[in-house]
Amino acid sequence: MAQDDSGLTETEITSVTTFKGKLLEVRQDRVRLPGGGESLREYVIHPGAVVVLALLDNGKLLFERQFRYPLRRVFLELPAGKIDPGEDIRETARRELLEETGYAANDWRHLGVMHPCIGYSNERIEIFLARNLTRIGPPQLDANEFLEVLELSPAEARQAVWDGRITDAKTISALYWLDR
């Protein structure tokens, strides 16, 4: 049964880019509200990303510890990365897994998508499961990228969510998909 969203939908009147950087763009739009009034909406344009549940033959998942500057601390998270312009999302997942962990996978499955910041960004993160992994070599990190790779069982990862060691939204969402 189709839903009628017309009573909820806002319509763009004007749109202005207030900042454009290498990764992000910030826009301020004037919108017409469903009731006829107007309002301002500020939001971030993001190119999208992937996150990979890389399942090893021993039943463990590959994780990374990486410093994230905006919160100025190290986070425990699944391998992930930005989609390059024109890049197929499966290629992004393959590239990021190899670059960040040194592993390649023979079996790939797209599980779903999550939107981490719906109130202020159009970012989407495509969730992949990678199995039948082969270690190709050491990680091939970008010059400005520093991380540690480690293995956790799904049970250890869930416990890390419950005790606050994993707070990253993409990682928590992807772990939820693992049970499916």
Backbone as ProteinMPNN parsed JSONL, in Angstrom:
{"seq_chain_A": "MAQDDSGLTETEITSVTTFKGKLLEVRQDRVRLPGGGESLREYVIHPGAVVVLALLDNGKLLFERQFRYPLRRVFLELPAGKIDPGEDIRETARRELLEETGYAANDWRHLGVMHPCIGYSNERIEIFLARNLTRIGPPQLDANEFLEVLELSPAEARQAVWDGRITDAKTISALYWLDR", "coords_chain_A": {"N_chain_A": [[0.841, -1.184, 0.0], [0.714, 2.103, -0.969], [2.005, 5.082, 0.48], [0.804, 8.35, 1.222], [2.736, 11.064, 1.122], [2.44, 13.757, 0.879], [1.492, 15.599, 2.754], [3.615, 15.932, 4.402], [5.875, 16.71, 3.06], [8.488, 18.96, 2.252], [9.28, 21.739, 0.141], [11.821, 22.91, -1.964], [12.691, 26.308, -2.237], [14.778, 28.192, -2.615], [18.321, 27.655, -2.954], [21.497, 27.802, -1.51], [24.964, 27.474, -1.675], [27.011, 27.462, 1.051], [29.485, 26.701, 1.879], [32.181, 24.972, 0.401], [34.199, 22.286, 0.359], [36.964, 19.915, 0.064], [35.833, 17.43, 0.676], [33.22, 17.857, 1.735], [30.144, 19.71, 1.296], [28.285, 22.525, 2.243], [24.985, 23.536, 2.491], [22.397, 26.038, 2.412], [19.051, 26.151, 2.44], [15.99, 27.697, 1.503], [12.772, 26.756, 2.264], [9.453, 25.682, 1.381], [6.998, 24.918, 3.626], [4.819, 22.129, 4.501], [2.425, 23.209, 5.503], [2.288, 25.66, 4.26], [3.868, 27.773, 5.121], [7.241, 29.2, 5.415], [10.678, 28.164, 5.836], [14.139, 27.835, 6.976], [16.685, 25.563, 5.972], [19.613, 23.999, 6.841], [22.244, 22.018, 5.649], [24.468, 19.222, 5.061], [26.166, 18.169, 2.203], [27.225, 15.079, 1.163], [29.46, 12.701, -0.324], [28.835, 10.018, 0.016], [29.398, 6.682, 1.323], [30.952, 3.502, 2.105], [30.65, 0.584, 4.196], [32.239, -2.27, 5.531], [31.574, -5.532, 6.457], [33.822, -7.677, 7.129], [34.29, -10.911, 7.056], [36.211, -13.307, 8.455], [37.678, -16.62, 7.895], [37.907, -17.821, 10.373], [35.691, -17.02, 11.705], [35.746, -14.543, 12.823], [35.541, -10.919, 12.68], [37.034, -8.285, 10.754], [38.327, -5.397, 12.208], [39.026, -1.912, 12.848], [41.146, 0.369, 14.537], [41.099, 3.748, 14.84], [42.093, 7.146, 14.846], [39.851, 9.804, 15.129], [39.458, 12.959, 14.115], [37.38, 15.047, 14.518], [36.155, 14.346, 16.989], [38.346, 13.922, 18.447], [39.595, 11.51, 19.345], [40.368, 7.972, 19.555], [38.658, 5.548, 17.68], [36.873, 2.443, 17.548], [36.075, 0.598, 14.819], [34.425, -0.719, 11.867], [35.982, -1.57, 8.675], [35.85, 1.035, 6.295], [34.876, 3.596, 3.915], [34.971, 6.501, 1.738], [32.95, 6.991, -1.149], [34.234, 7.408, -4.314], [33.871, 9.926, -6.913], [31.712, 8.84, -9.454], [32.331, 6.179, -8.988], [31.58, 2.732, -8.71], [29.691, 1.278, -6.094], [30.377, -1.277, -5.173], [32.984, -1.52, -6.055], [34.142, 0.483, -4.52], [33.885, -0.681, -1.979], [35.522, -2.983, -2.269], [38.005, -1.732, -2.817], [38.432, -0.168, -0.47], [38.514, -2.157, 1.542], [40.84, -3.602, 0.803], [42.803, -1.529, 0.804], [42.728, -0.621, 3.496], [42.995, -2.89, 5.121], [44.515, -4.862, 3.87], [43.362, -7.122, 2.882], [41.568, -9.119, 0.472], [38.418, -10.105, -0.917], [36.524, -12.913, -2.048], [33.835, -13.326, -2.099], [31.142, -11.322, -2.181], [28.499, -9.412, -0.799], [25.843, -7.207, -0.985], [24.241, -5.693, 1.631], [22.538, -3.645, 2.574], [21.535, -0.241, 3.242], [22.387, 2.647, 5.17], [21.492, 5.72, 6.754], [23.259, 7.978, 8.335], [22.955, 10.564, 9.485], [20.376, 11.997, 9.332], [19.128, 14.399, 9.945], [20.78, 16.506, 9.244], [22.365, 15.925, 7.019], [22.886, 14.491, 3.746], [24.183, 12.111, 3.625], [24.852, 8.717, 2.807], [25.432, 5.341, 3.685], [26.589, 2.496, 2.338], [26.164, -0.908, 3.02], [28.169, -3.744, 3.214], [28.811, -7.28, 3.046], [31.661, -9.205, 3.246], [33.188, -12.179, 2.346], [35.194, -15.216, 2.393], [37.944, -14.439, 2.505], [41.229, -13.32, 1.579], [44.508, -12.736, 2.53], [46.314, -10.274, 1.074], [48.466, -8.631, 1.416], [50.26, -6.129, 3.326], [48.272, -3.413, 4.756], [47.377, -0.739, 2.516], [47.665, 2.126, 3.062], [46.54, 5.557, 2.776], [48.668, 8.466, 2.587], [48.034, 10.192, 4.668], [46.704, 8.641, 6.495], [46.233, 6.636, 9.322], [46.026, 3.663, 11.03], [45.081, 0.807, 13.05], [44.674, -2.657, 12.532], [42.488, -5.174, 13.657], [41.035, -8.223, 14.987], [37.763, -9.258, 15.859], [35.321, -11.338, 17.351], [31.877, -11.778, 16.347], [30.316, -11.8, 18.71], [32.063, -10.609, 20.559], [32.211, -8.097, 19.368], [29.555, -7.19, 19.606], [29.44, -7.044, 22.397], [31.292, -5.035, 22.767], [29.856, -2.895, 21.775], [27.816, -2.743, 23.691], [29.286, -2.147, 26.008], [30.332, 0.3, 25.438], [32.709, 0.623, 23.97], [32.487, 0.542, 21.228], [31.034, 3.022, 19.485], [30.447, 4.067, 17.097], [28.206, 4.842, 14.573], [27.869, 3.682, 11.968], [29.172, 1.263, 12.218], [27.748, 0.011, 14.284], [25.207, -0.181, 13.066], [25.841, -1.821, 10.843], [26.631, -4.177, 12.15], [24.194, -4.994, 13.155], [22.966, -5.842, 10.796], [24.453, -8.111, 10.305], [23.379, -10.256, 11.703], [21.247, -10.967, 10.158]], "CA_chain_A": [[0.0, 0.0, 0.0], [1.512, 3.326, -1.085], [1.691, 6.127, 1.449], [0.748, 9.709, 0.706], [3.645, 11.896, 1.917], [2.285, 15.161, 0.489], [1.282, 16.415, 3.939], [4.872, 15.987, 5.154], [6.969, 17.084, 2.177], [8.922, 20.353, 2.112], [9.686, 22.026, -1.229], [12.88, 23.917, -2.073], [12.425, 27.586, -2.9], [16.111, 28.612, -3.044], [19.41, 26.875, -2.374], [22.77, 28.509, -1.593], [26.115, 26.779, -1.112], [27.703, 28.375, 1.974], [30.851, 26.215, 1.999], [32.503, 23.815, -0.448], [35.544, 21.81, 0.606], [37.36, 18.723, -0.695], [34.937, 16.318, 0.972], [31.852, 18.239, 2.068], [29.54, 20.964, 0.871], [27.215, 22.93, 3.152], [23.967, 24.341, 1.806], [21.293, 26.63, 3.173], [17.886, 26.233, 1.562], [14.702, 28.206, 1.969], [11.797, 25.746, 1.858], [8.029, 25.854, 1.663], [6.536, 23.873, 4.538], [3.539, 21.547, 4.097], [1.32, 24.085, 5.882], [2.317, 26.867, 3.456], [4.883, 28.703, 5.597], [8.608, 29.011, 4.938], [11.7, 27.951, 6.852], [15.488, 27.597, 6.474], [17.276, 24.244, 6.239], [21.051, 23.903, 6.601], [22.598, 20.6, 5.592], [25.753, 18.843, 4.484], [26.172, 17.262, 1.053], [28.313, 14.111, 1.348], [29.495, 11.828, -1.501], [28.449, 8.649, 0.336], [30.482, 5.827, 1.796], [30.661, 2.082, 2.296], [31.193, -0.072, 5.374], [32.413, -3.674, 5.171], [31.65, -6.622, 7.435], [34.789, -8.598, 6.534], [34.204, -12.113, 7.875], [37.325, -14.23, 8.257], [37.348, -18.037, 7.999], [37.835, -18.204, 11.784], [34.44, -16.514, 12.254], [35.92, -13.193, 13.363], [35.43, -9.792, 11.763], [38.126, -7.316, 10.77], [38.017, -4.08, 12.754], [40.118, -0.937, 12.839], [41.236, 1.436, 15.533], [41.528, 4.919, 14.081], [41.838, 8.451, 15.448], [38.907, 10.626, 14.383], [39.758, 14.302, 14.57], [36.291, 15.868, 15.068], [35.926, 13.999, 18.398], [39.689, 13.879, 19.026], [39.844, 10.261, 20.053], [40.46, 6.757, 18.748], [37.415, 4.785, 17.603], [36.878, 1.065, 17.078], [35.076, 0.599, 13.761], [34.617, -1.612, 10.726], [36.58, -0.918, 7.514], [34.875, 1.874, 5.596], [35.488, 4.695, 3.187], [34.193, 7.372, 0.873], [32.744, 6.635, -2.552], [34.799, 8.401, -5.226], [32.925, 10.313, -7.965], [31.536, 7.887, -10.551], [32.773, 4.834, -8.61], [30.574, 1.756, -8.321], [29.808, 1.048, -4.653], [31.088, -2.544, -4.935], [34.404, -1.226, -6.232], [34.554, 1.223, -3.323], [34.028, -1.647, -0.885], [36.731, -3.78, -2.557], [39.171, -0.859, -2.673], [38.629, 0.207, 0.931], [38.938, -3.332, 2.306], [42.228, -3.876, 0.469], [43.669, -0.433, 1.25], [42.767, -0.455, 4.945], [43.298, -4.122, 5.869], [45.392, -5.763, 3.131], [42.596, -8.311, 2.5], [40.627, -9.13, -0.645], [37.363, -11.096, -0.696], [35.969, -13.535, -3.248], [32.385, -13.39, -1.976], [30.616, -10.019, -1.756], [27.041, -9.288, -0.768], [25.319, -5.917, -0.532], [23.216, -5.98, 2.631], [21.571, -2.569, 2.736], [22.038, 1.123, 3.321], [21.975, 3.4, 6.351], [21.65, 7.171, 6.658], [23.683, 8.238, 9.71], [22.723, 11.919, 10.015], [19.265, 12.454, 8.491], [18.701, 15.741, 10.296], [21.639, 17.561, 8.711], [23.227, 15.489, 5.932], [22.33, 13.511, 2.814], [25.108, 10.976, 3.577], [24.373, 7.334, 2.848], [26.52, 4.377, 3.824], [26.206, 1.197, 1.789], [26.681, -1.954, 3.902], [28.568, -4.95, 2.482], [29.398, -8.444, 3.699], [32.748, -9.781, 2.451], [33.601, -13.491, 2.861], [36.24, -15.905, 1.637], [39.002, -13.43, 2.476], [42.619, -13.696, 1.375], [45.449, -11.667, 2.866], [47.115, -9.943, -0.098], [49.686, -7.995, 1.901], [49.953, -5.138, 4.366], [47.37, -2.351, 4.328], [47.937, 0.239, 1.576], [47.044, 3.337, 3.584], [46.874, 6.861, 2.223], [49.758, 9.105, 3.331], [47.504, 10.852, 5.862], [45.83, 7.673, 7.162], [46.918, 5.796, 10.294], [45.067, 2.826, 11.74], [45.475, -0.539, 13.451], [43.689, -3.667, 12.171], [42.35, -6.244, 14.638], [39.925, -9.15, 14.779], [36.82, -9.482, 16.955], [34.195, -12.196, 17.01], [30.625, -11.019, 16.414], [29.909, -11.657, 20.117], [32.945, -9.591, 21.153], [31.822, -6.81, 18.805], [28.302, -6.78, 20.259], [29.78, -6.642, 23.761], [31.969, -3.738, 22.673], [28.786, -1.897, 21.641], [27.108, -2.619, 24.984], [30.114, -1.52, 27.06], [30.728, 1.64, 25.015], [33.942, 0.695, 23.186], [32.053, 0.86, 19.866], [29.939, 3.994, 19.469], [30.331, 4.484, 15.707], [26.884, 4.472, 14.076], [27.913, 2.779, 10.811], [29.586, -0.042, 12.718], [26.619, -0.562, 15.02], [24.186, -0.545, 12.079], [26.295, -2.973, 10.054], [26.578, -5.365, 13.017], [22.782, -5.396, 13.192], [22.711, -6.575, 9.557], [25.173, -9.383, 10.314], [22.479, -11.297, 12.215], [20.283, -11.309, 9.125]], "C_chain_A": [[0.889, 1.25, 0.0], [1.048, 4.352, -0.053], [1.678, 7.473, 0.755], [1.581, 10.594, 1.622], [3.441, 13.386, 1.672], [2.077, 16.08, 1.689], [2.518, 16.569, 4.798], [6.021, 16.614, 4.371], [7.219, 18.589, 2.138], [9.453, 20.541, 0.699], [10.727, 23.139, -1.243], [12.397, 25.148, -2.822], [13.735, 28.128, -3.463], [17.134, 27.737, -2.349], [20.716, 27.625, -2.598], [23.857, 27.637, -0.971], [26.873, 27.775, -0.25], [29.148, 27.96, 2.213], [31.019, 25.039, 1.056], [33.963, 23.465, -0.216], [35.865, 20.614, -0.271], [36.362, 17.586, -0.528], [33.479, 16.744, 1.067], [31.448, 19.565, 1.456], [28.417, 21.264, 1.861], [26.27, 23.844, 2.393], [22.968, 24.908, 2.81], [20.149, 26.835, 2.178], [16.733, 26.927, 2.268], [13.673, 27.23, 1.412], [10.377, 26.199, 2.174], [7.592, 24.645, 2.485], [5.181, 23.327, 4.087], [2.337, 22.445, 4.419], [1.304, 25.408, 5.141], [3.348, 27.892, 3.895], [6.242, 28.41, 4.989], [9.546, 28.808, 6.116], [13.053, 27.785, 6.171], [15.933, 26.194, 6.864], [18.754, 24.326, 5.885], [21.421, 22.433, 6.629], [23.909, 20.395, 4.843], [25.518, 17.888, 3.323], [27.419, 16.386, 1.193], [28.302, 13.145, 0.164], [29.031, 10.396, -1.248], [29.664, 7.817, 0.691], [30.015, 4.378, 1.816], [31.212, 1.651, 3.649], [31.194, -1.561, 5.066], [32.473, -4.551, 6.413], [32.535, -7.683, 6.8], [34.913, -9.805, 7.453], [35.32, -13.093, 7.506], [36.864, -15.671, 8.396], [37.234, -18.51, 9.443], [36.577, -17.674, 12.479], [34.535, -15.114, 12.838], [35.781, -12.156, 12.252], [36.663, -8.917, 11.867], [37.603, -5.977, 11.273], [39.246, -3.201, 12.658], [40.011, -0.047, 14.062], [41.83, 2.628, 14.804], [41.159, 6.189, 14.839], [40.907, 9.243, 14.543], [38.96, 12.038, 14.943], [38.565, 15.07, 15.149], [35.999, 15.584, 16.548], [37.234, 13.806, 19.157], [39.923, 12.665, 19.924], [39.892, 9.095, 19.072], [39.13, 6.014, 18.83], [37.687, 3.374, 17.108], [35.741, 0.957, 16.067], [35.403, -0.437, 12.692], [35.311, -0.847, 9.588], [35.51, -0.163, 6.721], [35.61, 2.948, 4.812], [34.537, 5.361, 2.234], [34.117, 6.815, -0.546], [33.325, 7.758, -3.412], [33.794, 8.73, -6.326], [32.906, 9.291, -9.103], [31.891, 6.453, -10.211], [31.578, 3.962, -8.219], [30.77, 1.411, -6.846], [30.52, -0.266, -4.328], [32.598, -2.344, -5.085], [34.941, -0.435, -5.042], [34.801, 0.261, -2.176], [35.291, -2.49, -1.07], [38.0, -2.96, -2.299], [39.448, -0.544, -1.212], [39.092, -0.976, 1.767], [40.416, -3.618, 2.06], [43.149, -2.789, 1.024], [43.83, -0.422, 2.77], [43.193, -1.705, 5.704], [44.31, -5.029, 5.188], [44.692, -7.039, 2.687], [41.762, -8.048, 1.25], [39.61, -10.229, -0.349], [36.868, -11.635, -2.028], [34.444, -13.529, -3.256], [31.876, -12.08, -1.381], [29.098, -10.032, -1.802], [26.666, -7.909, -0.233], [24.155, -6.205, 0.408], [22.153, -4.897, 2.737], [22.261, -1.221, 2.781], [21.582, 1.731, 4.639], [22.27, 4.868, 6.104], [21.983, 7.664, 8.062], [23.25, 9.569, 10.306], [21.558, 12.585, 9.297], [18.79, 13.869, 8.803], [19.541, 16.837, 9.68], [22.573, 17.112, 7.592], [22.485, 14.509, 5.022], [23.213, 12.254, 2.725], [24.37, 9.646, 3.631], [25.582, 6.442, 2.981], [25.986, 3.018, 3.39], [26.912, 0.102, 2.594], [26.937, -3.22, 3.092], [29.055, -6.027, 3.435], [30.445, -9.006, 2.741], [33.181, -11.082, 3.112], [34.639, -14.105, 1.929], [37.393, -14.939, 1.397], [40.382, -14.046, 2.275], [43.492, -12.501, 1.73], [46.362, -11.461, 1.669], [48.469, -9.382, 0.318], [49.331, -7.02, 2.999], [48.936, -4.119, 3.849], [48.108, -1.348, 3.444], [47.331, 1.604, 1.899], [47.464, 4.581, 2.811], [47.945, 7.487, 3.115], [49.283, 9.752, 4.626], [46.592, 9.951, 6.684], [46.662, 6.763, 8.066], [45.868, 4.985, 11.031], [45.701, 1.491, 12.104], [44.345, -1.487, 13.082], [43.678, -4.744, 13.257], [41.138, -7.088, 14.317], [39.084, -9.234, 16.043], [35.761, -10.458, 16.476], [32.933, -11.337, 17.012], [30.148, -10.809, 17.858], [30.764, -10.612, 20.827], [32.575, -8.2, 20.65], [30.529, -6.308, 19.442], [28.57, -6.318, 21.684], [30.47, -5.282, 23.774], [30.968, -2.603, 22.448], [28.156, -1.66, 23.008], [27.965, -1.939, 26.049], [30.722, -0.182, 26.619], [32.047, 1.745, 24.283], [33.663, 0.945, 21.719], [30.853, 1.786, 19.978], [29.67, 4.511, 18.06], [29.037, 3.944, 15.092], [26.939, 3.494, 12.9], [28.289, 1.369, 11.243], [28.439, -0.724, 13.447], [25.526, -1.011, 14.049], [24.589, -1.784, 11.289], [26.246, -4.254, 10.888], [25.159, -5.893, 13.135], [22.437, -6.233, 11.966], [23.365, -7.95, 9.557], [24.263, -10.525, 10.762], [21.472, -11.761, 11.179], [20.875, -12.323, 8.178]], "O_chain_A": [[1.724, 1.417, 0.889], [-0.142, 4.468, 0.241], [2.441, 7.711, -0.182], [1.193, 10.852, 2.761], [4.194, 14.202, 2.204], [2.462, 17.248, 1.631], [2.484, 17.261, 5.816], [7.03, 17.006, 4.957], [6.288, 19.386, 2.01], [10.014, 19.613, 0.118], [10.542, 24.182, -0.615], [11.783, 25.055, -3.885], [13.809, 28.484, -4.639], [16.865, 27.153, -1.3], [21.021, 28.037, -3.717], [23.686, 27.12, 0.134], [27.327, 28.809, -0.741], [29.953, 28.759, 2.691], [30.121, 24.208, 0.92], [34.857, 24.242, -0.548], [35.146, 20.321, -1.226], [36.076, 16.861, -1.48], [32.599, 16.066, 0.538], [32.28, 20.417, 1.144], [27.685, 20.363, 2.269], [26.692, 24.799, 1.741], [22.731, 24.352, 3.883], [20.269, 27.587, 1.211], [16.529, 26.763, 3.471], [13.696, 26.912, 0.223], [10.135, 26.981, 3.095], [7.794, 23.499, 2.085], [4.463, 24.009, 3.356], [1.345, 22.441, 3.689], [0.401, 26.216, 5.36], [3.678, 28.796, 3.127], [6.392, 27.507, 4.166], [9.258, 29.218, 7.24], [13.127, 27.616, 4.954], [15.604, 25.701, 7.942], [19.108, 24.681, 4.761], [20.983, 21.686, 7.504], [24.382, 21.262, 4.107], [24.767, 16.92, 3.443], [28.531, 16.896, 1.325], [27.223, 12.797, -0.316], [28.85, 9.633, -2.197], [30.801, 8.189, 0.404], [28.846, 4.075, 1.576], [32.127, 2.277, 4.184], [30.275, -2.067, 4.422], [33.303, -4.348, 7.299], [32.055, -8.502, 6.017], [35.559, -9.736, 8.499], [35.361, -13.63, 6.399], [35.794, -15.932, 8.944], [36.544, -19.491, 9.719], [36.408, -17.85, 13.686], [33.537, -14.556, 13.294], [35.887, -12.464, 11.065], [37.272, -8.812, 12.932], [36.569, -5.489, 10.819], [40.357, -3.676, 12.42], [38.919, 0.244, 14.549], [42.913, 2.544, 14.226], [40.068, 6.303, 15.398], [41.138, 9.345, 13.338], [38.566, 12.289, 16.081], [38.719, 15.702, 16.194], [35.631, 16.5, 17.283], [37.231, 13.556, 20.362], [40.371, 12.769, 21.066], [39.503, 9.224, 17.911], [38.55, 5.869, 19.906], [38.621, 3.144, 16.34], [34.581, 1.193, 16.406], [36.516, -0.959, 12.63], [35.241, 0.381, 9.538], [34.408, -0.667, 6.507], [36.802, 3.182, 5.013], [33.447, 4.861, 1.956], [35.078, 6.251, -1.068], [32.953, 8.92, -3.256], [32.945, 7.898, -6.645], [33.951, 8.926, -9.643], [31.767, 5.579, -11.068], [30.684, 4.399, -7.494], [31.906, 1.266, -6.396], [31.2, -0.357, -3.306], [33.389, -2.924, -4.34], [36.07, -0.658, -4.605], [35.808, 0.369, -1.476], [36.047, -2.687, -0.118], [38.938, -3.427, -1.653], [40.591, -0.644, -0.766], [39.971, -0.824, 2.615], [41.165, -3.851, 3.008], [44.165, -3.098, 1.646], [44.936, -0.236, 3.277], [43.703, -1.6, 6.82], [44.909, -5.881, 5.844], [45.341, -7.949, 2.171], [41.314, -6.93, 0.999], [39.906, -11.173, 0.384], [36.8, -10.906, -3.017], [33.828, -13.708, -4.307], [32.146, -11.769, -0.221], [28.492, -10.587, -2.719], [27.117, -7.502, 0.837], [23.197, -6.88, 0.031], [20.983, -5.202, 2.968], [23.424, -1.086, 2.403], [20.526, 1.379, 5.163], [23.177, 5.217, 5.348], [21.089, 7.762, 8.902], [23.183, 9.693, 11.529], [21.74, 13.647, 8.702], [18.104, 14.475, 7.98], [19.093, 17.98, 9.589], [23.496, 17.848, 7.243], [21.583, 13.795, 5.458], [23.01, 11.423, 1.84], [23.411, 9.468, 4.383], [26.647, 6.751, 2.446], [25.063, 2.469, 3.991], [28.119, 0.178, 2.822], [26.059, -3.711, 2.383], [29.631, -5.739, 4.484], [30.157, -9.252, 1.57], [33.504, -11.098, 4.3], [34.92, -13.595, 0.844], [37.769, -14.657, 0.259], [40.66, -15.151, 2.742], [43.24, -11.384, 1.279], [47.102, -12.368, 1.289], [49.484, -9.623, -0.336], [48.23, -7.068, 3.547], [48.758, -3.979, 2.639], [49.31, -1.133, 3.601], [46.577, 2.164, 1.103], [48.567, 4.662, 2.271], [48.11, 7.083, 4.266], [50.051, 9.85, 5.584], [45.794, 10.441, 7.483], [47.664, 6.192, 7.635], [44.928, 5.545, 11.595], [46.723, 1.098, 11.541], [43.176, -1.162, 13.293], [44.734, -5.176, 13.72], [40.313, -6.72, 13.481], [39.613, -9.276, 17.154], [35.348, -10.408, 15.317], [32.923, -10.268, 17.623], [29.629, -9.742, 18.184], [30.246, -9.816, 21.611], [32.618, -7.232, 21.41], [30.421, -5.13, 19.78], [28.002, -5.323, 22.135], [30.258, -4.477, 24.681], [31.203, -1.475, 22.881], [27.984, -0.517, 23.431], [27.435, -1.231, 26.905], [31.53, 0.401, 27.341], [32.485, 2.858, 23.989], [34.509, 1.504, 21.021], [29.8, 1.406, 20.49], [28.757, 5.311, 17.859], [28.801, 2.736, 15.091], [26.133, 2.565, 12.841], [27.781, 0.391, 10.694], [28.191, -1.912, 13.243], [24.98, -2.104, 14.196], [23.78, -2.689, 11.087], [25.859, -5.306, 10.379], [24.946, -7.104, 13.206], [21.704, -7.217, 12.07], [22.886, -8.861, 8.881], [24.37, -11.64, 10.251], [20.902, -12.844, 11.313], [20.213, -12.743, 7.229]]}, "name": "protein", "num_of_chains": 1, "seq": "MAQDDSGLTETEITSVTTFKGKLLEVRQDRVRLPGGGESLREYVIHPGAVVVLALLDNGKLLFERQFRYPLRRVFLELPAGKIDPGEDIRETARRELLEETGYAANDWRHLGVMHPCIGYSNERIEIFLARNLTRIGPPQLDANEFLEVLELSPAEARQAVWDGRITDAKTISALYWLDR"}
